[in-house]
Amino acid sequence: MNKRVLFISVFFLFSCSAEPDFTAPDNLLSKEQMIAVLYDLGLAEAAYRGRHHKDTLAEEKVRQRVLYNFEEHKTTKKQFEASYDYYMKQPEMLVDIYNEVLARYSTRLSEVEEKVD
């Protein structure tokens, strides 16, 4: 819940600029593509960042997994970042994207918990 409040606060802060530039990049990822990429990036980071000590091997695995995720989604880091920058300037859209990512995490967690029980 705190993360959601933080995301919303940051998005509204960026939306208050004097002359917003809402020009979409030529290679803009759709909302659905952004949801899929962010979901997979979050899983990759969660898998390796949960360690309590600095682990350079884990950090390298995260970098490799991130690159693999971009390839898997037929995008590049540059395209993802340009799309993310665009959505950052439109907080309502980015909040919708993150809400869907969180919903997918919740669904996945429920599925895993059912298998464990």
C-alpha positions in Angstrom: 0.0 0.0 0.0 2.8 2.4 0.8 4.4 1.8 -2.6 1.1 2.7 -4.3 0.9 6.0 -2.4 4.5 6.7 -3.3 3.9 6.0 -7.0 0.8 8.2 -7.0 2.6 11.0 -5.2 5.5 11.0 -7.6 3.3 10.9 -10.6 1.2 13.9 -9.5 4.4 15.8 -8.7 5.7 15.3 -12.3 2.3 16.2 -13.7 2.4 19.7 -12.3 5.0 21.1 -14.7 4.2 24.3 -16.5 4.3 23.0 -20.1 4.0 19.3 -20.2 5.3 17.5 -23.3 3.0 14.7 -24.1 4.6 13.8 -27.4 4.7 10.0 -27.6 8.0 8.5 -28.9 7.8 6.8 -32.3 8.3 3.4 -30.7 6.1 3.8 -27.7 5.2 0.5 -25.9 1.5 0.0 -25.5 0.1 0.0 -22.0 -0.3 -3.8 -22.2 3.4 -4.2 -23.3 4.5 -1.9 -20.4 2.5 -4.0 -18.0 4.1 -7.2 -19.3 7.6 -5.8 -19.2 7.3 -4.3 -15.7 5.8 -7.5 -14.4 8.7 -9.5 -15.6 11.3 -7.0 -14.5 9.8 -6.9 -11.0 9.9 -10.7 -10.8 13.6 -10.7 -11.9 14.5 -8.1 -9.4 12.6 -9.8 -6.6 14.3 -13.2 -7.3 17.8 -11.7 -6.7 17.3 -8.7 -4.5 15.9 -10.5 -1.5 19.4 -11.4 -0.3 20.7 -9.8 2.9 24.3 -9.3 1.7 25.9 -7.8 -1.4 26.1 -10.5 -4.0 27.9 -9.5 -7.2 26.9 -12.8 -8.9 23.2 -12.0 -8.1 23.6 -8.5 -9.4 25.0 -9.9 -12.7 22.1 -12.4 -12.9 19.7 -9.5 -12.5 21.3 -7.6 -15.4 21.3 -10.7 -17.6 17.6 -11.4 -16.7 16.7 -7.8 -17.5 18.3 -8.0 -20.9 16.6 -11.4 -21.5 13.2 -9.8 -20.6 13.7 -7.0 -23.1 14.5 -9.6 -25.8 11.6 -11.8 -24.7 9.2 -8.8 -25.1 10.9 -7.7 -28.4 12.0 -4.4 -27.0 15.2 -2.6 -26.0 16.2 -0.8 -22.8 16.2 2.5 -24.8 12.6 1.8 -26.1 11.4 0.8 -22.6 13.0 3.9 -21.0 11.5 6.3 -23.7 8.1 4.7 -23.1 8.5 4.9 -19.4 9.4 8.6 -19.6 6.3 9.2 -21.7 4.0 7.4 -19.2 5.7 9.3 -16.3 4.3 12.5 -17.8 0.8 11.0 -17.8 0.4 9.8 -14.2 -3.2 8.5 -14.6 -2.0 6.1 -17.3 1.1 5.0 -15.3 -1.0 4.4 -12.2 -3.3 2.2 -14.3 -0.3 0.3 -15.5 1.1 -0.2 -12.0 -2.3 -1.2 -10.7 -2.5 -3.9 -13.3 1.1 -5.1 -12.5 0.1 -5.3 -8.8 -3.1 -7.2 -9.7 -1.0 -9.7 -11.7 1.4 -10.2 -8.8 -1.6 -10.8 -6.5 -3.1 -13.3 -8.9 0.2 -15.1 -9.2 0.7 -15.1 -5.4 -2.8 -16.6 -5.0 -2.0 -19.4 -7.5 1.2 -20.2 -5.7 -0.4 -20.3 -2.3 -3.1 -22.6 -3.6 -0.5 -25.1 -4.8 1.3 -24.9 -1.4 -1.9 -25.6 0.5 
